[in-house]
Amino acid sequence: MILTRLQALLQGFLDLPGQWPMAAAWYTAVVRFVFPVLALGILAGAIRSLLRVPHVPEVWAYLTLPNGAQEPLTHWENILGRSGASDVVLNYPVVSRQHAALIRAEDESWTVYDLESKGGVTVNGKPVDGAAPVSFGDVIGLSGVETVLLPVSLEEQEERRHRRRSLERPVSPWGALVLLTVFQVLTALQLVVSAGEEATAALPAAFFCLTALMWVYFLTLRALRRIGFEMELIAFFLCTLSLSVTASSAPQALFKQLAAMVLGLVLFLVLGVFLRDLERVKKIRWLMAVGAIGLLGLSLVAGQVKYGAANWINIAGISFQPSEVGKICYIFAGAATLERLFRKRNLGLFILLTGVCMGCLALMSDFGTAAIFFITFLVIAYLRSGDWATLALICGAAVFGVFVILSVKPYILRRFATWGHAWQYASDGGFQQTRTMSAAASGGLVGVGPGRGWLHRVPAADTDLVFGMLCEEWGLIIAVLAVCGILCLTVFAVRASRAGRSSFYVIAACAAGSMMVFQATLNVLGAVDILPLTGVTFPFVSNGGSSMLSSWGLLAFLKATDTRQNASFAIRLPSRRRGRREEERLARRSPEREDTEGLEGFDFGQGPDATYRKGDRP
């Protein structure tokens, strides 16, 4: 009923006397210049906030050294050793380069691991065979060099919490959210104007639903005391461009694309909440590895050929790419906690997983996705091992494998024969690239207006060539801003990894970021013939439900690495009741008890050289 009334209202505007075409032309002429200004206003604050965050480390405990210094433990997983790359550097000749690991669990307990050191590890004088639990006040010996694990006082916790809030406070999202709402309303009107008599009520209804979804998400998360929304702002901005691209090229798929955005947002929330519990994450890694192989295997067995690759599954008239969801499973299985990295065979199993995935993709002739998987593998493998020699051997083997494939399947080489020579084959192999470059050039800086372009008539214009559609209809400014949004997300993930709680979050975020950037690079540069056209999508922008789900899922890994106070829903917040109890406890504390409360039972005389005495401030 609502759509019927909206359609009647829309038809009433379109049936106005001859003034309508002139008004429509004036509206398009003006709004073309308004869109870049709004886009700059939407993204400027979010990008600036993400790139200028100082990432103040969280302190979980202190480790006292023999010289009396206190080293803060700023991660859940800490390497102790003589190497300068260690989290706590112990510059003693008897200490190995990577001597031990001190790891914090979800229940706030600590465990020390002996990393096959020469001098061994002890806890309160007892030798450690592999691993041993550690409590606050225990003496950890590293080849005779004794350290003491001490807690962070409640006063310091509160002080650091306030300091992090003031230094890392995200930019307020409300101004950008209002601008994005205006951007969406003007876009819907422009698309109606461009469609003319063919416009339907589904078009403004789809944008209204996207706007409502966006506001419900922000208001709900804000009610739950969350304040960091820069990543979501960028994602919703790109989703708006995606809905516009879909309206221009395939208006019948508008609600299908909208449904993919809703499902993607749900996946983003579910995966983010799931990542809160690191123990739960570790248990499901093998299941994710099986899922990655199963999804690619399903495409290999039952996949239908589309655009030269047999990676599409059709169920009840709905087509999707299992390989897109497989990207999330692959990163989930590839990321690892420091505890698992102790086992050298772990990297070997990951290499085996990658080989199986790459083999499936090669048999499907999906070489664009195979290249994305390989680059992601290199990032994960380096972060897990840091071994350049091993990576060089792997790259050499990959090059050899490519030559073998080209010798067995020479038609693949012919598919890339037009690379760099698109204009010489403008009516053959370079047809798509030449049309894309022509359309992009005609768009100029501000574009011809959403819905006013012609590139959407070229096959795969709204997927593989979507950057050309952005340049043509939205202009070079907004197209570049879309690329900058993806780059900004990745730069933030790399910078945030310095304060990452666990190696799992760091590896997963860097892998997800590199996957998004490399995928966007292949899409953009392939469309303009700088790189071969490999048939990959632009994250969040290209039309397609599978790509949209994958983009939101990858964003969850980036969100999980955001350790700013109250910024990420992937990090638990203390309950309000618990917070009030801690404040009351601090208020009741007297100066006489201030230095010793919470440390009763600690034997300070067990420290190195017995320098810690009852009453010393930890």
ROKOLPA-154919 format. One record per residue (C-alpha): residue in one letter; x, y, z. Coordinates in pm, whole numbers, padded with zeros to 5 digits, always signed. Layout:
// residues N
AXYZ ...
***
This chain:
// residues 618
M+00000+00000+00000 I+00281+00240+00089 L+00460+00169-00239 T+00134+00225-00430 R+00079+00566-00271 L+00441+00659-00326 Q+00412+00557-00689 A+00100+00773-00731 L+00275+01072-00573 L+00578+01018-00791 Q+00365+00995-01105 G+00193+01319-01007 F+00525+01501-01011 L+00624+01345-01341 D+00293+01444-01503 L+00341+01814-01431 P+00315+02045-01733 G+00612+02114-01959 Q+00804+02282-01676 W+00917+01945-01541 P+01192+01869-01801 M+01346+02214-01749 A+01330+02183-01369 A+01485+01837-01391 A+01770+01968-01605 W+01836+02253-01361 Y+01826+02015-01066 T+02086+01784-01225 A+02308+02079-01321 V+02313+02207-00962 V+02325+01881-00764 R+02628+01755-00961 F+02836+02018-00784 V+02669+01963-00447 F+02754+01591-00432 P+03137+01632-00409 V+03098+01893-00134 L+02873+01664+00066 A+03106+01369+00008 L+03403+01568+00135 G+03205+01670+00442 I+03101+01311+00511 L+03443+01153+00475 A+03677+01430+00591 G+03595+01394+00960 A+03590+01013+00956 I+03919+00981+00767 R+04088+01248+00977 S+03975+01081+01299 L+04097+00736+01189 L+04436+00859+01071 R+04512+01081+01372 V+04423+00839+01650 P+04730+00812+01882 H+04647+00453+01990 V+04747+00479+02355 P+04851+00127+02467 E+04649-00050+02732 V+04849-00167+03035 W+04742-00505+03169 A+05017-00567+03426 Y+05374-00476+03515 L+05690-00684+03507 T+05962-00568+03745 L+06324-00611+03636 P+06631-00681+03853 N+06736-00316+03832 G+06406-00208+03989 A+06250-00078+03666 Q+05893-00169+03582 E+05805-00270+03228 P+05434-00236+03136 L+05274-00530+02959 T+05068-00361+02688 H+04945-00674+02509 W+04770-00994+02605 E+05064-01178+02448 N+05417-01063+02534 I+05754-01198+02423 L+06031-01176+02684 G+06388-01190+02556 R+06711-01023+02459 S+06599-00937+02105 G+06515-00576+02038 A+06189-00694+01878 S+06069-00845+02207 D+05785-00681+02397 V+05997-00679+02714 V+06369-00654+02639 L+06597-00820+02896 N+06948-00721+02792 Y+07134-00999+02976 P+07378-01238+02802 V+07220-01544+02967 V+06874-01460+02830 S+06783-01601+02487 R+06673-01371+02206 Q+06317-01498+02243 H+06325-01662+02583 A+05962-01685+02702 A+05609-01568+02634 L+05378-01426+02900 I+05014-01454+02791 R+04695-01323+02947 A+04372-01522+02911 E+04012-01397+02892 D+03961-01476+03263 E+04253-01241+03345 S+04485-01530+03437 W+04845-01533+03315 T+05056-01817+03175 V+05429-01825+03098 Y+05564-02038+02810 D+05924-02149+02763 L+06016-02080+02400 E+06282-02354+02393 S+06529-02126+02569 K+06877-02245+02662 G+06865-02141+03027 G+06504-02239+03095 V+06222-02065+03281 T+06119-02091+03645 V+05818-01972+03847 N+05894-01916+04216 G+06206-02129+04171 K+06026-02426+04010 P+06134-02517+03654 V+05871-02472+03383 D+05816-02763+03149 G+05649-02603+02848 A+05402-02376+03029 A+05299-02284+03382 P+05035-02052+03538 V+05154-01726+03692 S+04980-01518+03959 F+05046-01161+04063 G+05348-01154+04294 D+05507-01467+04145 V+05875-01455+04053 I+05950-01549+03692 G+06311-01654+03637 L+06470-01642+03291 S+06809-01817+03309 G+06844-01685+03662 V+06729-01332+03577 E+06431-01285+03809 T+06128-01068+03739 V+05801-01019+03930 L+05452-00992+03783 L+05253-00716+03952 P+04899-00584+03888 V+04792-00240+03777 S+04645-00041+04066 L+04282+00067+04049 E+04386+00432+04056 E+04612+00386+03755 Q+04342+00193+03569 E+04098+00478+03618 E+04359+00738+03528 R+04455+00556+03210 R+04090+00508+03118 H+04026+00882+03143 R+04348+00959+02953 R+04256+00726+02669 R+03908+00875+02649 S+04049+01226+02612 L+04328+01138+02366 E+04148+00881+02155 R+03796+01017+02156 P+03648+00961+01808 V+03491+01242+01609 S+03119+01290+01663 P+02928+01105+01389 W+02609+01311+01394 G+02717+01589+01157 A+02848+01342+00900 L+02537+01129+00947 V+02309+01423+00867 L+02519+01506+00560 L+02503+01144+00447 T+02125+01147+00489 V+02102+01460+00272 F+02337+01291+00023 Q+02107+00988+00004 V+01790+01199-00037 L+01944+01405-00317 T+02072+01088-00484 A+01727+00930-00480 L+01573+01246-00629 Q+01842+01263-00897 L+01785+00900-00995 V+01410+00965-01017 V+01479+01267-01237 S+01712+01062-01458 A+01462+00775-01491 G+01184+01013-01593 E+00863+00830-01682 E+01030+00495-01612 A+01083+00586-01246 T+00910+00363-00994 A+00836+00397-00625 A+01089+00120-00555 L+01373+00362-00619 P+01308+00618-00341 A+01179+00336-00116 A+01513+00154-00140 F+01709+00465-00041 F+01464+00537+00241 C+01522+00185+00376 L+01898+00231+00360 T+01872+00562+00546 A+01646+00409+00811 L+01883+00112+00852 M+02174+00348+00897 W+02003+00560+01164 V+01872+00257+01354 Y+02224+00112+01364 F+02387+00433+01490 L+02120+00511+01749 T+02119+00154+01882 L+02496+00135+01918 R+02504+00481+02077 A+02244+00368+02331 L+02482+00083+02414 R+02756+00340+02498 R+02953+00300+02176 I+03107+00612+02025 G+03339+00512+01737 F+03156+00500+01404 E+03411+00617+01145 M+03441+00277+00975 E+03065+00238+00950 L+03027+00591+00808 I+03270+00506+00529 A+03093+00175+00467 F+02746+00333+00450 F+02876+00604+00216 L+03014+00339-00019 C+02689+00141+00011 T+02499+00452-00102 L+02716+00463-00414 S+02649+00092-00463 L+02273+00143-00447 S+02302+00426-00699 V+02511+00211-00934 T+02253-00067-00905 A+01969+00176-00977 S+02144+00290-01294 S+02242-00052-01427 A+01989-00300-01283 P+01696-00122-01113 Q+01511-00452-01078 A+01788-00568-00838 L+01759-00270-00601 F+01593-00453-00314 K+01815-00755-00369 Q+02119-00533-00319 L+01953-00367-00020 A+01887-00709+00132 A+02255-00794+00085 M+02347-00477+00276 V+02117-00574+00563 L+02259-00927+00575 G+02611-00785+00553 L+02549-00556+00848 V+02409-00849+01047 L+02719-01054+00960 F+02936-00758+01066 L+02767-00743+01407 V+02761-01119+01467 L+03122-01169+01366 G+03233-00867+01571 V+03061-00995+01885 F+03197-01346+01823 L+03552-01207+01805 R+03521-01078+02160 D+03604-01419+02307 L+03953-01520+02199 E+03920-01869+02347 R+03608-01928+02141 V+03785-01795+01833 K+04073-02040+01879 K+03836-02335+01904 I+03659-02261+01575 R+03964-02193+01356 W+03977-02546+01218 L+03608-02533+01137 M+03671-02214+00940 A+03953-02383+00749 V+03716-02664+00654 G+03456-02402+00560 A+03698-02224+00324 I+03786-02549+00147 G+03422-02661+00142 L+03295-02338-00013 L+03560-02341-00285 G+03504-02711-00341 L+03131-02648-00381 S+03203-02396-00655 L+03439-02640-00820 V+03181-02919-00824 A+02856-02732-00888 G+02972-02393-01010 Q+02831-02233-01324 V+03049-02046-01570 K+02993-01670-01572 Y+03237-01414-01716 G+03483-01697-01782 A+03501-01836-01426 A+03304-02130-01288 N+03251-01974-00945 W+02876-01908-00939 I+02616-02120-00760 N+02248-02083-00850 I+01988-02189-00591 A+01619-02111-00640 G+01702-01839-00891 I+01952-01669-00659 S+02315-01662-00773 F+02604-01617-00532 Q+02979-01670-00519 P+03093-01903-00237 S+03450-01780-00287 E+03350-01438-00149 V+03238-01588+00183 G+03542-01815+00163 K+03762-01506+00201 I+03627-01452+00555 C+03681-01818+00648 Y+04034-01810+00503 I+04140-01509+00709 F+03976-01655+01019 A+04174-01978+00973 G+04498-01800+00881 A+04515-01562+01176 A+04665-01714+01489 T+04733-01630+01849 L+05091-01616+01974 E+05039-01944+02157 R+04977-02126+01828 L+05269-01955+01660 F+05504-02139+01895 R+05443-02450+01685 K+05649-02439+01369 R+05425-02690+01194 N+05140-02442+01221 L+05269-02238+00925 G+05306-02559+00726 L+04938-02638+00776 F+04846-02287+00666 I+05058-02331+00352 L+04869-02654+00284 L+04534-02476+00330 T+04645-02203+00090 G+04759-02457-00168 V+04421-02631-00164 C+04234-02301-00196 M+04458-02180-00478 G+04420-02511-00659 C+04041-02489-00645 L+04045-02132-00774 A+04282-02223-01057 L+04058-02510-01166 M+03764-02266-01164 S+03971-02023-01379 D+03905-01752-01118 F+04254-01604-01132 G+04153-01264-00995 T+04036-01417-00667 A+04341-01648-00670 A+04570-01342-00686 I+04382-01185-00392 F+04419-01505-00187 F+04790-01523-00266 I+04864-01165-00163 T+04666-01219+00157 F+04866-01538+00218 L+05194-01346+00188 V+05074-01089+00443 I+04960-01354+00691 A+05270-01570+00641 Y+05503-01277+00699 L+05321-01165+01011 R+05325-01521+01146 S+05687-01605+01067 G+05880-01294+00962 D+06087-01527+00745 W+06173-01355+00417 A+06364-01657+00286 T+06059-01883+00317 L+05837-01624+00149 A+06088-01586-00136 L+06081-01963-00195 I+05700-01960-00190 C+05688-01674-00443 G+05932-01860-00665 A+05716-02172-00648 A+05407-01961-00729 V+05576-01814-01039 F+05673-02163-01151 G+05313-02278-01097 V+05183-01991-01312 F+05412-02090-01599 V+05294-02451-01570 I+04929-02342-01583 L+04993-02121-01886 S+05165-02408-02066 V+04875-02643-01992 K+04602-02386-02058 P+04738-02143-02322 Y+04395-01983-02369 I+04446-01813-02033 L+04743-01623-02172 R+04533-01509-02468 R+04283-01357-02225 F+04555-01118-02106 A+04698-01049-02453 T+04524-00712-02474 W+04672-00587-02146 G+04833-00251-02217 H+04701-00254-02575 A+04329-00203-02519 W+04296+00069-02782 Q+04449-00157-03044 Y+04175-00412-02974 A+03894-00166-02906 S+03632-00385-03072 D+03761-00714-02939 G+03951-00794-02618 G+03983-00429-02515 F+03615-00346-02564 Q+03534-00308-02192 Q+03847-00113-02097 T+03820+00136-02384 R+03453+00206-02308 T+03536+00246-01940 M+03812+00497-02007 S+03592+00692-02249 A+03307+00708-01998 A+03540+00807-01716 A+03685+01088-01925 S+03338+01218-02011 G+03250+01241-01642 G+03515+01500-01557 L+03552+01609-01194 V+03183+01615-01096 G+03028+01360-01334 V+02723+01378-01556 G+02488+01292-01270 P+02367+00961-01122 G+02157+00775-01378 R+02274+00994-01667 G+02561+00778-01789 W+02581+00520-02067 L+02854+00285-01941 H+02594+00072-01760 R+02504-00074-02103 V+02848-00242-02120 P+02862-00594-01968 A+02990-00606-01605 A+02981-00224-01582 D+02834-00233-01231 T+03075-00499-01103 D+03418-00531-01266 L+03406-00183-01428 V+03229+00000-01148 F+03511+00250-01106 G+03434+00371-01457 M+03067+00416-01362 L+03170+00618-01056 C+03392+00843-01267 E+03125+00890-01534 E+02816+00950-01319 W+02969+01083-00995 G+03293+01237-01119 L+03660+01182-01046 I+03641+01354-00705 I+03392+01110-00555 A+03556+00812-00729 V+03890+00903-00569 L+03720+00956-00232 A+03578+00604-00255 V+03930+00467-00306 C+04061+00683-00021 G+03794+00539+00209 I+03922+00184+00147 L+04283+00294+00191 C+04200+00475+00514 L+04046+00163+00667 T+04362-00033+00596 V+04601+00235+00723 F+04400+00251+01045 A+04425-00127+01088 V+04803-00120+01045 R+04845+00167+01292 A+04605+00014+01544 S+04802-00312+01538 R+05072-00145+01747 A+04831-00146+02039 G+04664-00474+01944 R+04564-00701+02228 S+04638-01030+02054 S+04833-01136+01747 F+04510-01290+01617 Y+04341-00950+01589 V+04654-00792+01439 I+04702-01062+01173 A+04332-01080+01086 A+04296-00701+01054 C+04609-00659+00842 A+04505-00951+00621 A+04150-00818+00577 G+04281-00469+00503 S+04535-00593+00249 M+04266-00806+00083 M+04032-00507+00046 V+04307-00278-00085 F+04444-00529-00334 Q+04094-00613-00455 A+04014-00244-00505 T+04349-00198-00682 L+04275-00480-00927 N+03928-00338-00992 V+04037+00022-01047 L+04360-00035-01241 G+04213-00325-01438 A+03924-00110-01559 V+04163+00151-01702 D+04406-00105-01853 I+04697-00039-01616 L+04663-00395-01483 P+04493-00694-01651 L+04116-00701-01616 T+04074-00991-01372 G+03704-00963-01295 V+03709-00870-00925 T+03471-00633-00749 F+03519-00302-00570 P+03449-00355-00196 F+03111-00216-00085 V+03048-00045-00422 S+03006-00315-00686 N+02662-00458-00745 G+02636-00810-00604 G+02520-00968-00282 S+02819-01198-00234 S+03065-00912-00264 M+02862-00700-00020 L+02854-00980+00240 S+03228-01031+00203 S+03302-00659+00244 W+03103-00627+00568 G+03260-00948+00701 L+03612-00819+00633 L+03522-00491+00802 A+03446-00685+01123 F+03813-00788+01144 L+03917-00423+01113 K+03664-00320+01377 A+03793-00583+01619 T+04139-00425+01622 D+04003-00086+01732 T+04100-00068+02102 R+03987+00288+02164 Q+03776+00334+02474 N+03409+00249+02396 A+03481+00259+02023 S+03434-00103+01915 F+03145-00334+01993 A+03394-00619+01944 I+03537-00531+02288 R+03331-00586+02599 L+03246-00290+02818 P+03229-00324+03195 S+02872-00317+03320 R+02744+00006+03471 R+02696-00171+03804 R+03057-00291+03803 G+03177+00057+03717 R+02983+00206+04007 R+03125-00058+04244 E+03480+00028+04140 E+03414+00400+04189 E+03270+00335+04535 R+03567+00118+04621 L+03807+00393+04518 A+03611+00645+04724 R+03629+00427+05038 R+04002+00371+05017 S+04210+00545+05282 P+04566+00672+05235 E+04697+00417+05484 R+04564+00125+05277 E+04629+00278+04936 D+04965+00117+04877 T+04881-00235+04986 E+04515-00300+04913 G+04475-00581+04661 L+04831-00709+04726 E+04770-00893+05051 G+04952-01224+05052 F+05215-01116+04799 D+05563-01209+04918 F+05764-00906+04814 G+06074-01058+04968 Q+06080-01316+04686 G+06168-01055+04425 P+06511-01019+04268 D+06770-00935+04537 A+06476-00904+04781 T+06433-00539+04683 Y+06052-00543+04714 R+05920-00481+05062 K+05574-00462+05210 G+05455-00108+05153 D+05651-00041+04834 R+05419+00101+04569 P+05387-00150+04283 
***
